[in-house]
Amino acid sequence: MARRKRNESLIVIACRAPWWVGAGMGVAGYIGLQVIIPALLPPLFHGVATGLRSIAWIPLALFGCCALVSLARAGMHRATDNPAVARAPKMEPDQSWGRSAAQDPNWNRITPSETAWGRSAGSQPVPFERWTVEALRALEWKRFELVCARYYELAGFRPETLRCGPDGGIDVRLFRADLSQPLAIVQCKAWSSGRVGVAPVRELLGVMTSEKIGRGIFATTSTFTAEAQRFADANPIQLLDGPALIEKICSLPAAAQHSLLRFAFEGDYSTPTCPSCGVKTIMVQGRKGPFWGCPRFPRCRTCFPLRGRVA
């Protein structure tokens, strides 16, 4: 899932930072316009200096308001973290994600073999006897991404995925012998309806060019438009829709197919994962009906519809 980077203004930064940052920026702006800049101007610009002194109150008031907003946000966060007043139960990250950031500087990367799912296989029945497109579409977006990575691991590659947060248009990196340079990158889209158009495929090519990677793979539970297929055919991009991905999985040995099936449907495989926080969303009753929402609201406002596209 690609994320767009935004240039944040000083006001947004001050509102999100601790309150004293905004207060300090306001005081610095006031002193700069009231004292420092007028003192540096030559006598010829006496009128400009007078004008600057007359508006010195503006940054003080503006960033003072930002400091108040920051204080209010901090109070809301403390209330959310308090179990007595929290609107939704706080959920800790899934322990199968591996080591914490304090224990591992590469905390945001994971390979499928590091998860705990395989160790507890057999603890519950698998809802599908074999791999079908319907089985793929039963998976939430993050589980689908990890299943794709696991497939390539069984096919002989060394996959590397990002847990959550901005992925830069890359869901899985595939390595062979050279672990310093990916052989290919994989983008995954778990859609239950709609067709993948040319725009996401074009974005994948842009990431390949930026990362200097010669091959791209786009996997989806849905299908592709004819325009997307033509664009991929003209570039080193392989498109795998639901049936094509099932065909590849079924080309694995029977034991590997069964292992991948267990891997896919172990634990909670259907509740969407928050792409920002890495925790399972919870069902929230909104004004227009129920939806999946991040339990860390209001710090995170990620939400998914109960049906339809989930990634």
VMD Tcl script that draws the C-alpha trace (Angstrom):
set ca {
  {0.00 0.00 0.00}
  {1.65 3.13 -1.15}
  {1.61 6.23 0.98}
  {1.91 9.81 -0.27}
  {4.40 12.03 1.48}
  {3.26 15.51 2.48}
  {5.27 18.59 3.38}
  {3.95 19.67 6.77}
  {3.72 23.36 7.67}
  {5.24 24.84 10.83}
  {1.73 25.22 12.23}
  {0.96 21.50 11.81}
  {4.33 20.59 13.32}
  {3.71 22.89 16.29}
  {0.25 21.39 16.89}
  {1.62 17.83 16.86}
  {4.75 18.58 18.90}
  {4.79 19.04 22.70}
  {3.21 22.30 23.86}
  {6.52 23.93 24.72}
  {7.65 23.66 21.08}
  {4.78 25.89 19.91}
  {5.32 28.28 22.82}
  {9.00 28.54 22.00}
  {8.31 29.18 18.33}
  {5.88 31.95 19.25}
  {8.37 33.64 21.58}
  {11.15 33.29 18.99}
  {8.96 34.84 16.29}
  {8.01 37.74 18.57}
  {11.61 38.50 19.55}
  {12.75 38.19 15.94}
  {10.20 40.70 14.61}
  {10.29 43.02 17.62}
  {14.04 43.19 18.30}
  {16.45 41.20 16.15}
  {15.36 41.96 12.57}
  {14.71 45.72 13.16}
  {18.15 46.00 14.77}
  {19.79 44.47 11.71}
  {18.05 46.78 9.23}
  {19.87 49.98 8.11}
  {18.33 53.39 9.01}
  {16.97 53.65 5.48}
  {14.48 50.90 6.33}
  {13.16 52.54 9.49}
  {9.60 52.27 8.20}
  {9.99 48.54 7.56}
  {11.34 48.03 11.08}
  {8.34 49.88 12.52}
  {5.98 47.70 10.48}
  {7.67 44.52 11.67}
  {7.36 45.59 15.30}
  {3.65 46.26 14.80}
  {3.00 42.66 13.66}
  {5.32 40.94 16.15}
  {2.27 39.78 18.12}
  {1.02 37.59 15.24}
  {3.49 34.65 15.58}
  {3.18 34.88 19.37}
  {-0.60 34.51 19.18}
  {-0.55 31.96 16.37}
  {1.95 29.58 17.92}
  {0.44 30.18 21.34}
  {-2.80 28.73 19.95}
  {-0.78 25.81 18.57}
  {0.61 25.20 22.06}
  {-2.95 25.11 23.44}
  {-3.98 22.63 20.72}
  {-0.97 20.48 21.59}
  {-1.96 20.52 25.28}
  {-5.51 19.49 24.37}
  {-4.25 16.65 22.16}
  {-1.99 15.41 24.94}
  {-4.95 15.37 27.33}
  {-7.04 13.39 24.83}
  {-4.24 10.87 24.39}
  {-3.93 10.37 28.14}
  {-7.67 9.83 28.37}
  {-7.59 7.29 25.55}
  {-4.78 5.36 27.24}
  {-6.75 5.20 30.51}
  {-8.77 1.94 30.53}
  {-11.41 3.56 32.72}
  {-12.36 6.13 30.08}
  {-11.18 4.60 26.83}
  {-13.90 4.26 24.21}
  {-12.43 1.04 22.87}
  {-10.19 -1.64 24.41}
  {-6.54 -0.93 23.79}
  {-4.89 -3.66 21.74}
  {-1.22 -4.49 21.83}
  {0.60 -5.44 18.62}
  {0.32 -9.07 17.60}
  {3.22 -10.91 19.26}
  {3.75 -12.92 16.09}
  {5.19 -9.77 14.58}
  {8.52 -10.66 16.23}
  {10.95 -8.60 18.31}
  {10.29 -5.10 19.56}
  {12.02 -1.95 18.40}
  {14.12 -1.84 21.57}
  {15.43 -5.35 20.91}
  {15.95 -5.16 17.18}
  {16.93 -2.11 15.09}
  {15.26 -3.78 12.08}
  {11.96 -4.11 13.94}
  {9.83 -3.02 10.98}
  {10.95 -5.86 8.73}
  {9.78 -9.43 8.92}
  {10.03 -12.61 6.91}
  {7.13 -15.10 6.90}
  {9.23 -17.80 8.56}
  {9.61 -15.54 11.63}
  {5.87 -15.56 12.42}
  {4.32 -17.76 15.05}
  {1.53 -19.08 12.81}
  {3.39 -22.11 11.58}
  {4.28 -23.19 15.11}
  {0.61 -23.42 16.14}
  {-0.71 -25.01 12.95}
  {-3.45 -27.48 13.64}
  {-4.84 -25.58 16.63}
  {-8.05 -24.89 14.71}
  {-9.68 -26.29 11.58}
  {-8.93 -24.65 8.23}
  {-12.16 -23.28 6.65}
  {-11.04 -24.30 3.13}
  {-9.95 -27.74 1.99}
  {-7.90 -26.41 -0.92}
  {-6.74 -23.17 -2.47}
  {-9.40 -21.24 -4.40}
  {-10.00 -17.61 -5.31}
  {-12.67 -17.54 -2.60}
  {-10.02 -18.61 -0.08}
  {-7.78 -15.72 -1.14}
  {-10.64 -13.23 -0.84}
  {-11.41 -14.44 2.69}
  {-8.07 -13.02 3.86}
  {-7.66 -9.50 5.18}
  {-5.11 -7.32 3.40}
  {-2.12 -7.94 5.69}
  {-2.64 -11.70 5.82}
  {-2.91 -11.76 2.01}
  {0.39 -9.87 1.79}
  {2.11 -12.36 4.12}
  {0.64 -15.31 2.21}
  {2.15 -13.91 -1.00}
  {5.50 -13.57 0.75}
  {5.21 -17.09 2.14}
  {4.44 -18.46 -1.33}
  {7.65 -16.98 -2.71}
  {9.56 -18.36 0.25}
  {8.26 -21.84 -0.59}
  {9.21 -21.19 -4.22}
  {12.84 -20.66 -3.24}
  {13.14 -16.92 -2.68}
  {14.00 -15.01 0.47}
  {11.09 -12.60 0.99}
  {11.17 -9.52 3.17}
  {8.07 -7.56 4.08}
  {7.40 -4.35 5.95}
  {5.14 -4.66 8.95}
  {3.09 -1.49 8.95}
  {3.45 2.18 8.24}
  {4.54 3.79 4.95}
  {5.80 1.12 2.56}
  {6.82 3.34 -0.35}
  {4.82 1.21 -2.79}
  {6.64 -2.00 -1.83}
  {4.94 -4.79 0.11}
  {7.48 -7.58 -0.43}
  {11.10 -7.61 -1.56}
  {12.42 -10.83 -3.08}
  {16.06 -11.87 -2.79}
  {18.11 -14.79 -4.09}
  {21.82 -15.20 -3.35}
  {22.61 -11.48 -3.11}
  {20.85 -10.29 0.05}
  {21.90 -6.67 -0.49}
  {19.97 -6.17 -3.74}
  {16.36 -7.32 -4.29}
  {15.72 -9.39 -7.39}
  {12.12 -8.13 -7.59}
  {9.51 -6.22 -5.64}
  {5.91 -7.26 -5.08}
  {2.86 -5.04 -4.59}
  {-0.24 -6.71 -3.10}
  {-3.86 -5.57 -3.25}
  {-6.55 -7.54 -1.43}
  {-9.72 -6.32 -3.11}
  {-13.04 -8.12 -2.83}
  {-14.60 -6.04 -5.63}
  {-13.51 -3.78 -8.44}
  {-10.67 -4.21 -10.91}
  {-7.12 -2.94 -10.56}
  {-6.56 -0.21 -13.14}
  {-3.42 1.05 -14.79}
  {-2.64 3.75 -12.17}
  {-1.42 1.39 -9.40}
  {0.60 -0.61 -11.94}
  {2.17 2.59 -13.25}
  {3.06 3.55 -9.67}
  {4.80 0.20 -9.24}
  {6.95 0.94 -12.28}
  {7.87 4.28 -10.75}
  {9.00 2.56 -7.55}
  {11.03 0.04 -9.58}
  {12.78 2.88 -11.39}
  {13.46 4.75 -8.14}
  {14.78 1.64 -6.39}
  {16.72 0.50 -9.50}
  {15.01 -2.91 -9.42}
  {14.49 -4.59 -12.78}
  {11.38 -6.65 -12.10}
  {8.02 -6.02 -10.49}
  {5.11 -8.27 -9.53}
  {1.58 -7.07 -8.84}
  {-0.61 -9.59 -7.01}
  {-4.31 -9.10 -6.29}
  {-7.32 -11.13 -5.23}
  {-9.31 -9.26 -7.89}
  {-8.64 -8.83 -11.62}
  {-6.91 -6.25 -13.84}
  {-8.27 -3.97 -16.50}
  {-7.16 -4.43 -20.11}
  {-5.24 -1.13 -19.94}
  {-3.31 -2.33 -16.89}
  {-2.47 -5.58 -18.68}
  {-1.18 -3.74 -21.76}
  {0.97 -1.47 -19.62}
  {2.46 -4.44 -17.75}
  {3.15 -6.27 -21.02}
  {5.15 -3.26 -22.22}
  {7.22 -3.20 -19.03}
  {8.97 -5.81 -16.84}
  {5.91 -6.26 -14.62}
  {4.08 -9.53 -13.97}
  {0.38 -9.27 -13.11}
  {-1.10 -11.99 -10.92}
  {-4.85 -11.83 -10.47}
  {-6.73 -14.23 -8.22}
  {-6.89 -17.20 -10.66}
  {-3.25 -16.73 -11.76}
  {-2.04 -16.66 -8.17}
  {-4.05 -19.78 -7.35}
  {-2.47 -21.50 -10.36}
  {1.00 -20.67 -9.06}
  {0.17 -21.87 -5.54}
  {-1.23 -25.13 -6.94}
  {2.03 -25.70 -8.81}
  {3.75 -26.18 -5.44}
  {4.09 -29.69 -3.97}
  {1.00 -30.86 -2.12}
  {2.73 -30.62 1.27}
  {3.74 -27.01 0.58}
  {0.18 -26.12 -0.50}
  {-1.19 -27.58 2.72}
  {1.42 -25.73 4.79}
  {0.55 -22.45 3.09}
  {-3.17 -23.08 3.69}
  {-2.52 -23.58 7.40}
  {-0.33 -20.50 7.44}
  {-3.06 -18.38 5.84}
  {-5.96 -19.35 8.10}
  {-4.27 -19.58 11.49}
  {-5.75 -17.20 14.04}
  {-7.75 -14.12 13.04}
  {-7.33 -13.99 9.27}
  {-10.36 -11.83 8.39}
  {-10.35 -8.77 10.67}
  {-8.47 -5.96 8.88}
  {-5.15 -4.85 10.33}
  {-4.57 -1.14 10.83}
  {-1.87 -0.22 8.27}
  {-0.48 2.50 10.54}
  {-0.47 0.81 13.95}
  {-0.16 -2.90 13.11}
  {-3.04 -3.91 15.41}
  {-6.35 -5.54 14.55}
  {-9.19 -3.10 14.04}
  {-12.42 -3.34 16.03}
  {-16.03 -3.05 14.92}
  {-17.41 0.44 15.60}
  {-21.03 1.54 15.33}
  {-21.08 4.80 13.37}
  {-23.89 7.12 12.36}
  {-24.20 5.42 8.99}
  {-23.68 1.89 10.28}
  {-20.88 -0.32 11.60}
  {-17.32 -0.24 10.26}
  {-13.84 -1.40 11.22}
  {-11.89 1.25 13.13}
  {-8.49 1.45 14.77}
  {-8.70 0.90 18.56}
  {-6.16 3.72 19.02}
  {-8.63 6.39 17.92}
  {-8.30 9.41 18.02}
  {-4.54 9.11 17.57}
  {-5.22 6.93 14.52}
  {-8.32 7.43 12.40}
  {-7.86 4.47 10.04}
  {-11.12 2.73 9.17}
  {-12.39 0.09 6.74}
  {-15.88 -0.71 5.48}
  {-17.28 -4.04 6.62}
  {-17.52 -5.15 3.01}
  {-15.78 -4.28 -0.20}
  {-12.23 -3.15 -0.76}
  {-9.98 -3.53 2.27}
  {-6.53 -2.41 1.04}
}
mol new
graphics top color blue
foreach p $ca { graphics top sphere $p radius 0.5 }
foreach p [lrange $ca 0 end-1] q [lrange $ca 1 end] { graphics top cylinder $p $q radius 0.2 }
display resetview
